[in-house]
Amino acid sequence: MKAKEIRSSFLEFFARHRHEVVSSSTLVPRDDPTLLFTNAGMNQFKSVFLGLEHRDYKRAASVQKCMRVSGKHNDLEEVGKDARHHTFFEMLGNWSFGDYYKRESIFWGWEFLTVNMGLAKEKLWVSVYKDDDESFSIWKNEVGLPAGRILRLGDLEKGDEENFWSMADTGPCGPCTEIYYDQGLAMKCDHPDGCALGVCDCDRWLELWNHVFMEFDRQEDGTLNPLPMKSVDTGLGFERLVAVIQGKKSNYDTDLFVPLIENMVAISGRRPEGEDRISMQVIADHARAVTFTITDGAIPSNEGRGYVVRRILRRAARHGHLLGVQEPFLFKVAALVMDQMQEAYPELAERRDRVLEVIRQEEERFGRTLTAGLQVYGEFKDLMESEGRTLLSGEEAFKLHDTFGFPVDLTSIVAEEDGFTVDREGFQACMEKQRVQSRRENRFMEGISPWQPVDPAWDPAGFKSEFTGYDALSNEAQVVAVRAAGKDERDQPVAHLLFDRTPFYAESGGQVGDVGTVAALKGARVLKVIGAVAAEEGSSAVVSGDADGLLELFRADPQVSLQVDQDFRLGVMRNHTATHLLHAALRNVLGDHVEQAGSVVAPDRLRFDFRHDQAVTAEQMRRIERQVNEAVLSNRAVLRHVDVPLDEARQRGAMALFGEKYGDRVRMIEIPAGHQLATGPEENSGPVFSIELCGGTHCRRTGDVGPVRIISEGSVAAGVRRIEAVTGDIALARATEDRDQLREIGSLLRPDGGPLADQTAWLIQERDQLRRELAKVQQDSARAGLQDALSTPREVAGLKVVTALVSAEDKDAFMQLGDHVRDKLGSEGVVVLATELAGKATLLATVTPDLVESKRMHAGNLVKEIAAAAGGRGGGRPNMAQAGMPDAAALAAALQAADGIIARQAAG
């Protein structure tokens, strides 16, 4: 049976049992900041299990795209080395939300495997939680499985959570039963206690299907309270099931991977054996991963999900290099992935050309990066050899990672080939330092504690704060709960406040969270709101202060008055509406392929990332900006459509952010085309300029946006461009500033000298020519000043030595001067020069080729010791090396010490 037949058979089976077949959610979670990528089938149903969302069905089945590359499920380093580990994989699953429970779940699981898939019953074993007598009884007495093939595992009281699943440290949880397939004695291990389920973890006992029975709500003290609704969550590993059905011991031998590996055989000309086989398996897995992640909107970059995608792609490219493939190849394998999978995942076909182009461009970029990075690594290698060390420092590994995109595992491979190791701990310390720096942008979501209710009787299950901020900037409310949320940039405690109703818009969809105040109705206490963030329970306000102290305050009196900063919100609304206008104008001018790839909507600016493969020309930018401002001047109504059925919104052409999660009913923002009077209707029956699904806050009319000024446009990633713009009074201020600068520049130039740009270009050209002439004069002067030293070089230990303090325009001129003196010496020559470059005292040592060949002198070792004699540091290649000195005074001391050090090193 082929993989695609197994996939469709699963969905058809559960559809017959009255399950709603639900499409896979995107790999890029939009509403769960705790997830880097979707890593389980239940992720899209998390809010349903928590009672925060209601669906029109109580039974569901799905085939979910999953990625596990970080944190608890970090499989990346093991991919390709064994039969099972993958980055991208598919998870078959069925769910019950308060409908059926253990009996049906177990019976259907058994029926599907033994009847539909034809697995031998005697090959199947199961495990249950030690106290789950109900599941044990169903397996033994109703399914008819021998008691000897049913294991009781786990013991919560002893800290053993085997066969007991939890969504998190607190919240929904429950026992689970797992179905295993016995692959036979040929796969057994040599565990000292014997190869047996529950004892060893070898491939003989292949875990196929986990059935989780959620019936408890775990409290902070570990107490398990019954849930009002018992649910079922199952996960069946698709790749493992396909391997079993197709009689393969490795997932890589199934029809999911074999065509990809055969493609790499054809591309590389290598046989799939030994280390080459591992490389091909890595490429096959990673091709699937990058194809799906990029399709779902995770573009390779240097941060967050994008960095993970870039790391996976470059790891695959590196394995291609190990196979001898020097040209881009991964995009070809990705095309084959699309051919195989587009029937099940139509989005692959819809975005095929763009995704393949992103992969190809990223491969080409990495090819250049690899060359540049290996050159820098070569310098580190020379330095290590000159210093007699075998450990590449964490700082050096981090530079290769941060500047050249080298994953540390790639650096380790290259270093290992040269007999070196990498300081992984030091590298992780550098990474953590960078992470701490980047967290400042997300500081309000760091170190979050559980909610502490103001009223101890408050039940968070199903609670949702009412948002009033679309129509009001203030309201009275009651504080419902408080939680600690780490510290701010001043290292002061921060807390979240949850209200029964709130006007504060939580940061989401690119729009920043509101600021304002929380004032006690009784008394004079006023708290400053420094942000608003999304919680599962609704928008929560961020305030400075200790959570425990605030909890005590609001338990005494929870009644408050909430006020959003009006100017702040107005700026945000202007920029959000302008973002929609900009999106529409981009599509009008550049084409319908333009899609939003990210945005920031703040009170003082907007930033819009979009998918487009080419630079935007100046003429296109003028047209885009003109269209946006024409829409503003025509003062069109900004229509808000609330509670629209999702299918209806799509039929009307509403743009949706790809991968965003939407409910069955949505909010839609529409801006008509053409001019409308301010008193015009609030319904549009004519043509549309912009229509998007959006939950953000907007102006009532486009005229409220004010002038829109695009201030920059450029590339931020392969196939992704970024525009930054300002609106309203800030745009006016920028226009005034630009006008004043032009006037000032004009006053410095000739009024009859032609256009200001032409005059400025001529002046720059003249300046550059004068600089080149000056540099040549300085170079000639420096060389002339060394003629005496060159005509009678000093003899030190039988070597011709020239040392001098010189002047140089820049680093290149300094290096050329060193080359010139060395070449004039011919053979058996050593040159040590000193200079100041841009205020930095620098030494240069270079030796003639014969001394390098005979290994009598090593420039790197020489400059290192000379610099150290005067408090500096340096090193480099055998023929030429540099060192940095603490100040100009140290240069003379270094040159004075040079002869003695040269004599000592020449003597060996």
Backbone hydrogen bonds, N-H to C=O, Kabsch-Sander energy under -0.5 kcal/mol:
donor,donor_aa,acceptor,acceptor_aa,energy
6,I,2,K,-1.9
7,R,3,A,-2.4
8,S,4,K,-2.1
9,S,5,E,-2.2
10,F,6,I,-1.9
11,L,7,R,-1.6
12,E,8,S,-2.5
13,F,9,S,-2.2
14,F,10,F,-1.9
15,A,11,L,-2.1
16,R,12,E,-1.9
17,H,13,F,-0.7
18,R,15,A,-1.4
19,H,14,F,-1.9
20,E,59,R,-2.4
21,V,19,H,-0.6
22,V,20,E,-0.8
22,V,61,A,-2.9
35,L,32,D,-1.9
38,T,27,L,-2.2
43,N,40,A,-1.3
44,Q,41,G,-0.6
45,F,42,M,-1.6
46,K,43,N,-1.4
48,V,45,F,-0.5
49,F,45,F,-2.2
50,L,46,K,-1.8
51,G,48,V,-1.3
52,L,47,S,-2.7
53,E,47,S,-1.2
60,A,95,W,-2.0
61,A,20,E,-2.4
62,S,93,G,-2.2
64,Q,62,S,-0.5
64,Q,91,M,-2.8
66,C,89,F,-2.5
67,M,38,T,-2.3
68,R,87,T,-1.7
73,H,70,S,-1.2
74,N,71,G,-1.1
75,D,68,R,-0.8
75,D,73,H,-1.3
78,E,75,D,-1.1
79,V,75,D,-0.8
79,V,76,L,-1.1
80,G,85,H,-0.7
81,K,78,E,-1.8
82,D,78,E,-0.7
89,F,66,C,-2.0
91,M,64,Q,-2.3
92,L,90,E,-0.5
92,L,236,L,-2.7
93,G,62,S,-2.1
95,W,60,A,-3.0
96,S,232,V,-2.0
97,F,58,K,-2.8
98,G,96,S,-0.8
98,G,230,K,-0.8
105,S,101,Y,-2.1
106,I,102,K,-2.7
107,F,103,R,-2.6
108,W,104,E,-2.9
109,G,105,S,-2.1
110,W,106,I,-2.4
111,E,107,F,-2.7
112,F,108,W,-2.7
113,L,109,G,-1.9
114,T,110,W,-2.5
115,V,111,E,-2.5
116,N,111,E,-1.4
117,M,112,F,-2.1
119,L,113,L,-2.8
123,K,120,A,-1.7
124,L,121,K,-1.6
125,W,180,Y,-2.0
126,V,149,R,-2.4
127,S,178,E,-1.8
128,V,151,L,-3.0
130,K,153,L,-1.7
132,D,129,Y,-2.1
133,D,131,D,-2.0
136,F,132,D,-2.0
137,S,133,D,-2.6
138,I,134,E,-2.2
139,W,135,S,-2.5
140,K,136,F,-2.5
141,N,137,S,-2.9
142,E,137,S,-0.8
142,E,138,I,-1.2
143,V,138,I,-2.7
144,G,139,W,-0.8
145,L,139,W,-2.8
149,R,146,P,-2.1
150,I,147,A,-1.7
151,L,126,V,-2.3
151,L,149,R,-0.5
153,L,128,V,-2.9
153,L,151,L,-0.6
155,D,160,D,-3.1
158,K,155,D,-1.2
159,G,156,L,-1.7
160,D,155,D,-2.6
161,E,159,G,-0.8
164,F,161,E,-1.9
165,W,174,G,-2.6
167,M,172,P,-2.1
171,G,218,R,-2.2
173,C,216,F,-2.0
174,G,165,W,-2.3
176,C,163,N,-1.9
177,T,211,H,-2.3
178,E,127,S,-1.6
179,I,209,W,-2.8
180,Y,125,W,-3.3
181,Y,206,L,-2.4
182,D,123,K,-3.0
183,Q,181,Y,-0.7
183,Q,204,R,-2.9
187,M,184,G,-1.8
188,K,185,L,-1.7
194,G,191,H,-2.3
196,A,194,G,-1.0
198,G,200,C,-0.6
199,V,196,A,-2.3
200,C,196,A,-2.1
204,R,187,M,-0.5
205,W,202,C,-0.8
206,L,181,Y,-2.5
206,L,204,R,-1.1
207,E,205,W,-0.7
208,L,179,I,-2.8
209,W,179,I,-1.5
210,N,235,G,-2.4
211,H,177,T,-2.8
211,H,209,W,-0.5
212,V,210,N,-0.6
212,V,233,D,-2.8
213,F,175,P,-3.0
214,M,212,V,-0.7
214,M,231,S,-1.6
215,E,173,C,-1.5
215,E,213,F,-0.8
216,F,173,C,-2.4
217,D,225,N,-3.1
218,R,171,G,-2.8
218,R,216,F,-0.5
219,Q,223,T,-2.8
222,G,219,Q,-2.0
225,N,217,D,-2.1
225,N,223,T,-0.7
227,L,215,E,-2.6
231,S,214,M,-2.1
232,V,96,S,-2.2
233,D,212,V,-2.2
234,T,94,N,-1.6
235,G,210,N,-2.1
236,L,92,L,-3.4
237,G,208,L,-1.9
237,G,235,G,-0.5
238,F,90,E,-2.0
241,L,237,G,-2.2
242,V,238,F,-2.7
243,A,239,E,-1.9
244,V,240,R,-2.2
245,I,241,L,-2.8
246,Q,242,V,-2.5
247,G,244,V,-1.1
248,K,243,A,-3.2
251,N,83,A,-1.9
253,D,250,S,-1.7
254,T,251,N,-1.6
257,F,254,T,-1.4
258,V,254,T,-2.8
260,L,257,F,-0.6
261,I,257,F,-2.3
262,E,258,V,-2.9
263,N,259,P,-1.7
264,M,260,L,-1.6
265,V,261,I,-2.0
266,A,262,E,-2.0
267,I,263,N,-2.3
268,S,264,M,-2.7
269,G,265,V,-2.5
273,E,271,R,-2.4
276,D,273,E,-1.2
277,R,273,E,-1.1
278,I,274,G,-1.5
279,S,275,E,-2.3
280,M,276,D,-2.3
281,Q,277,R,-2.3
282,V,278,I,-2.6
283,I,279,S,-2.4
284,A,280,M,-2.5
285,D,281,Q,-2.4
286,H,282,V,-3.0
287,A,283,I,-2.6
288,R,284,A,-1.4
289,A,285,D,-2.0
290,V,286,H,-2.8
291,T,287,A,-1.8
292,F,288,R,-2.1
293,T,289,A,-2.6
294,I,290,V,-2.1
295,T,291,T,-1.7
296,D,292,F,-1.9
297,G,294,I,-1.5
298,A,293,T,-2.7
299,I,297,G,-1.2
301,S,306,G,-1.2
306,G,303,E,-0.8
307,Y,303,E,-1.0
307,Y,304,G,-0.5
308,V,304,G,-1.4
309,V,305,R,-2.5
310,R,306,G,-2.5
311,R,307,Y,-2.8
312,I,308,V,-2.5
313,L,309,V,-2.7
314,R,310,R,-2.6
315,R,311,R,-2.0
316,A,312,I,-2.1
317,A,313,L,-2.3
318,R,314,R,-2.3
319,H,315,R,-1.9
320,G,316,A,-1.8
321,H,317,A,-2.0
322,L,318,R,-1.9
323,L,319,H,-1.1
324,G,321,H,-1.7
325,V,320,G,-2.8
326,Q,324,G,-0.7
332,K,329,F,-1.3
333,V,329,F,-1.4
334,A,330,L,-2.7
335,A,331,F,-1.6
336,L,332,K,-1.3
337,V,333,V,-2.0
338,M,334,A,-2.3
339,D,335,A,-2.0
340,Q,336,L,-2.1
341,M,337,V,-2.2
342,Q,338,M,-2.1
344,A,341,M,-0.6
345,Y,341,M,-2.2
348,L,345,Y,-2.1
349,A,346,P,-0.8
350,E,346,P,-1.9
351,R,347,E,-1.8
352,R,349,A,-0.9
355,V,351,R,-2.5
356,L,352,R,-2.6
357,E,353,D,-2.0
358,V,354,R,-2.2
359,I,355,V,-2.3
360,R,356,L,-2.5
361,Q,357,E,-2.7
362,E,358,V,-2.4
363,E,359,I,-2.4
364,E,360,R,-2.4
365,R,361,Q,-2.6
366,F,362,E,-2.4
367,G,363,E,-2.2
368,R,364,E,-1.8
369,T,365,R,-2.6
370,L,366,F,-3.7
371,T,367,G,-1.7
372,A,368,R,-2.4
373,G,369,T,-3.9
374,L,370,L,-2.6
375,Q,371,T,-1.5
376,V,372,A,-2.0
377,Y,373,G,-3.0
378,G,374,L,-2.2
379,E,375,Q,-1.5
380,F,376,V,-2.3
381,K,377,Y,-2.9
382,D,378,G,-2.5
383,L,379,E,-2.3
384,M,380,F,-2.7
385,E,381,K,-2.6
386,S,382,D,-2.5
387,E,383,L,-1.9
388,G,384,M,-0.7
388,G,385,E,-0.5
389,R,384,M,-2.4
392,L,390,T,-0.6
392,L,421,T,-3.2
393,S,391,L,-0.5
397,A,393,S,-2.5
398,F,394,G,-2.4
399,K,395,E,-2.0
400,L,396,E,-2.0
401,H,397,A,-1.9
402,D,398,F,-3.7
403,T,399,K,-2.6
404,F,399,K,-0.8
404,F,400,L,-0.8
405,G,401,H,-1.1
406,F,400,L,-2.4
410,L,407,P,-0.7
411,T,407,P,-2.1
412,S,408,V,-2.5
413,I,409,D,-1.9
414,V,410,L,-2.3
415,A,411,T,-2.8
416,E,412,S,-2.7
417,E,413,I,-1.8
418,D,414,V,-0.8
418,D,415,A,-0.9
419,G,416,E,-1.6
420,F,415,A,-2.8
421,T,390,T,-2.4
423,D,392,L,-2.8
424,R,422,V,-1.7
427,F,423,D,-2.1
428,Q,424,R,-2.8
429,A,425,E,-2.0
430,C,426,G,-1.8
431,M,427,F,-2.4
432,E,428,Q,-2.7
433,K,429,A,-2.0
434,Q,430,C,-1.9
435,R,431,M,-2.5
436,V,432,E,-2.7
437,Q,433,K,-1.6
438,S,434,Q,-2.3
439,R,435,R,-1.8
440,R,437,Q,-1.0
441,E,438,S,-1.5
442,N,439,R,-1.7
443,R,440,R,-1.0
445,M,442,N,-1.9
446,E,443,R,-1.2
449,S,484,A,-2.4
452,Q,482,V,-3.1
454,V,480,V,-2.7
455,D,480,V,-0.6
458,W,455,D,-2.9
462,G,50,L,-0.9
463,F,460,P,-2.0
465,S,537,E,-3.4
466,E,500,D,-2.3
468,T,466,E,-0.6
468,T,502,T,-2.8
469,G,502,T,-0.8
471,D,468,T,-1.4
472,A,468,T,-1.2
475,N,562,L,-1.6
477,A,560,V,-2.7
479,V,558,P,-2.5
480,V,498,L,-3.5
481,A,498,L,-1.3
482,V,452,Q,-2.2
483,R,496,H,-1.8
485,A,494,V,-2.9
486,G,447,G,-0.9
488,D,492,Q,-2.5
491,D,488,D,-2.2
494,V,486,G,-2.4
495,A,543,V,-2.8
496,H,483,R,-2.9
497,L,541,A,-2.6
498,L,481,A,-2.6
499,F,539,S,-0.6
500,D,478,Q,-1.7
502,T,466,E,-2.8
505,Y,503,P,-0.5
507,E,532,A,-2.7
508,S,511,Q,-1.7
511,Q,508,S,-2.0
512,V,601,V,-2.4
514,D,505,Y,-2.3
516,G,529,V,-1.8
517,T,563,Q,-2.5
518,V,527,L,-2.6
519,A,561,S,-2.8
520,A,525,R,-2.6
521,L,559,Q,-1.7
523,G,521,L,-0.5
527,L,518,V,-3.3
529,V,516,G,-2.9
529,V,527,L,-0.5
530,I,528,K,-0.6
530,I,542,V,-2.6
531,G,542,V,-0.7
533,V,540,S,-2.3
534,A,507,E,-0.5
535,A,538,G,-1.4
538,G,535,A,-1.9
540,S,533,V,-2.6
541,A,497,L,-2.0
542,V,531,G,-3.3
543,V,495,A,-2.6
543,V,541,A,-0.5
544,S,528,K,-0.6
545,G,493,P,-2.5
550,L,546,D,-2.4
551,L,547,A,-2.6
552,E,548,D,-2.1
553,L,549,G,-2.0
554,F,550,L,-2.6
555,R,551,L,-1.8
556,A,552,E,-1.1
557,D,553,L,-1.2
560,V,477,A,-2.7
561,S,519,A,-3.1
562,L,475,N,-2.8
563,Q,517,T,-2.3
564,V,473,L,-3.2
565,D,515,V,-3.0
566,Q,564,V,-0.5
569,R,565,D,-2.4
570,L,566,Q,-2.5
571,G,567,D,-2.2
572,V,568,F,-2.0
573,M,569,R,-2.9
574,R,570,L,-2.5
575,N,571,G,-2.0
576,H,572,V,-2.4
577,T,573,M,-2.5
578,A,574,R,-2.2
579,T,575,N,-1.6
580,H,576,H,-1.6
581,L,577,T,-2.1
582,L,578,A,-2.7
583,H,579,T,-2.5
584,A,580,H,-2.2
585,A,581,L,-2.4
586,L,582,L,-2.6
587,R,583,H,-1.9
588,N,584,A,-2.1
589,V,585,A,-2.4
590,L,586,L,-3.1
591,G,586,L,-0.7
591,G,587,R,-1.1
594,V,591,G,-1.5
597,A,598,G,-0.5
597,A,609,D,-3.2
598,G,609,D,-0.8
600,V,607,R,-2.3
601,V,510,G,-3.1
602,A,600,V,-0.6
602,A,605,R,-2.2
606,L,725,A,-2.2
607,R,600,V,-2.5
608,F,723,I,-3.0
609,D,598,G,-2.9
610,F,721,R,-2.4
611,R,595,E,-2.4
612,H,610,F,-0.6
612,H,719,G,-1.4
621,M,617,T,-2.4
622,R,618,A,-2.1
623,R,619,E,-2.0
624,I,620,Q,-2.6
625,E,621,M,-2.7
626,R,622,R,-2.3
627,Q,623,R,-2.5
628,V,624,I,-2.1
629,N,625,E,-2.2
630,E,626,R,-2.4
631,A,627,Q,-1.9
632,V,628,V,-1.7
633,L,629,N,-2.8
634,S,630,E,-1.8
635,N,632,V,-1.6
636,R,631,A,-0.9
638,V,700,R,-2.7
639,L,637,A,-0.8
639,L,670,E,-2.8
641,H,639,L,-0.6
641,H,668,M,-3.2
642,V,640,R,-0.6
644,V,666,V,-3.0
646,L,664,D,-2.9
649,A,645,P,-2.3
650,R,646,L,-2.2
651,Q,647,D,-2.1
652,R,648,E,-1.6
653,G,650,R,-1.5
654,A,649,A,-2.4
655,M,691,I,-2.8
658,F,656,A,-0.6
660,E,657,L,-2.5
662,Y,660,E,-0.6
666,V,644,V,-3.3
668,M,641,H,-2.9
669,I,692,E,-3.0
670,E,639,L,-2.7
670,E,668,M,-0.5
671,I,690,S,-3.4
673,A,687,P,-2.3
676,Q,634,S,-1.3
680,G,677,L,-2.3
685,S,683,E,-0.5
689,F,671,I,-2.2
690,S,671,I,-2.2
692,E,669,I,-2.4
693,L,655,M,-2.8
694,C,667,R,-1.9
694,C,692,E,-0.5
699,C,573,M,-0.7
702,T,636,R,-2.9
704,D,701,R,-1.5
705,V,702,T,-1.8
706,G,702,T,-0.5
706,G,703,G,-0.7
709,R,726,V,-2.9
711,I,724,E,-2.5
712,S,724,E,-1.4
714,G,722,R,-1.9
716,V,720,V,-2.2
717,A,720,V,-1.4
720,V,717,A,-2.3
721,R,610,F,-3.0
722,R,714,G,-3.1
723,I,608,F,-2.6
724,E,712,S,-2.1
725,A,606,L,-2.3
726,V,709,R,-2.3
728,G,705,V,-0.7
728,G,707,P,-1.0
730,I,727,T,-1.2
731,A,727,T,-1.1
732,L,728,G,-2.0
733,A,729,D,-2.3
734,R,730,I,-2.1
735,A,731,A,-2.2
736,T,732,L,-2.4
737,E,733,A,-2.5
738,D,734,R,-2.6
739,R,735,A,-2.3
740,D,736,T,-2.5
741,Q,737,E,-2.3
742,L,738,D,-2.3
743,R,739,R,-2.1
744,E,740,D,-2.2
745,I,741,Q,-2.8
746,G,742,L,-2.9
747,S,743,R,-1.9
748,L,744,E,-0.8
748,L,745,I,-1.1
749,L,745,I,-0.7
749,L,746,G,-0.8
753,G,750,R,-1.5
759,Q,755,P,-2.2
760,T,756,L,-2.6
761,A,757,A,-2.4
762,W,758,D,-2.1
763,L,759,Q,-2.2
764,I,760,T,-2.3
765,Q,761,A,-2.3
766,E,762,W,-2.4
767,R,763,L,-2.5
768,D,764,I,-2.5
769,Q,765,Q,-2.0
770,L,766,E,-2.2
771,R,767,R,-2.4
772,R,768,D,-2.2
773,E,769,Q,-2.1
774,L,770,L,-2.5
775,A,771,R,-2.7
776,K,772,R,-2.0
777,V,773,E,-2.1
778,Q,774,L,-2.7
779,Q,775,A,-2.6
780,D,776,K,-2.9
781,S,777,V,-2.5
782,A,778,Q,-2.7
783,R,779,Q,-2.5
784,A,780,D,-2.5
785,G,781,S,-2.4
786,L,782,A,-0.7
786,L,783,R,-0.7
787,Q,784,A,-1.5
790,L,786,L,-2.4
791,S,787,Q,-2.5
792,T,788,D,-1.6
794,R,801,V,-1.6
796,V,794,R,-0.6
796,V,799,L,-2.6
799,L,796,V,-1.9
800,K,828,E,-3.1
801,V,794,R,-3.0
801,V,799,L,-0.6
802,V,830,V,-2.3
804,A,832,V,-1.7
806,V,804,A,-0.6
806,V,834,A,-3.0
814,F,810,D,-2.1
815,M,811,K,-2.6
816,Q,812,D,-2.6
817,L,813,A,-2.1
818,G,814,F,-1.9
819,D,815,M,-2.4
820,H,816,Q,-2.5
821,V,817,L,-2.3
822,R,818,G,-2.4
823,D,819,D,-2.7
824,K,820,H,-1.9
825,L,821,V,-1.6
826,G,822,R,-1.1
827,S,825,L,-1.8
830,V,800,K,-2.8
831,V,846,T,-2.8
832,V,802,V,-2.5
833,L,844,L,-2.5
834,A,804,A,-2.0
835,T,842,T,-2.2
837,L,840,K,-2.8
838,A,836,E,-0.5
840,K,837,L,-1.9
841,A,839,G,-0.5
842,T,835,T,-3.0
843,L,883,A,-2.6
844,L,833,L,-2.5
845,A,881,A,-2.7
846,T,831,V,-2.3
847,V,879,N,-1.7
848,T,829,G,-2.1
851,L,848,T,-1.0
852,V,848,T,-1.3
853,E,849,P,-2.7
854,S,850,D,-2.2
855,K,852,V,-0.8
856,R,851,L,-1.4
857,M,851,L,-1.3
859,A,878,P,-3.1
860,G,877,R,-0.8
862,L,858,H,-2.6
863,V,859,A,-2.8
864,K,860,G,-1.6
865,E,861,N,-1.9
866,I,862,L,-2.5
867,A,863,V,-2.4
868,A,864,K,-2.0
869,A,865,E,-1.5
870,A,867,A,-1.7
871,G,868,A,-1.4
872,G,867,A,-3.2
873,R,884,G,-1.9
875,G,882,Q,-2.0
877,R,880,M,-1.1
881,A,845,A,-2.4
882,Q,875,G,-1.1
883,A,843,L,-1.8
884,G,873,R,-2.6
885,M,841,A,-2.6
890,A,887,D,-1.0
891,L,887,D,-0.5
891,L,888,A,-1.2
892,A,888,A,-0.7
893,A,889,A,-1.0
894,A,890,A,-2.2
895,L,891,L,-2.5
896,Q,892,A,-2.2
897,A,893,A,-1.4
898,A,894,A,-0.8
898,A,895,L,-0.6
899,D,895,L,-0.6
901,I,897,A,-1.7
902,I,898,A,-2.8
903,A,899,D,-2.5
904,R,900,G,-2.1
905,Q,901,I,-2.7
906,A,902,I,-2.6
907,A,903,A,-1.5
908,G,905,Q,-0.8
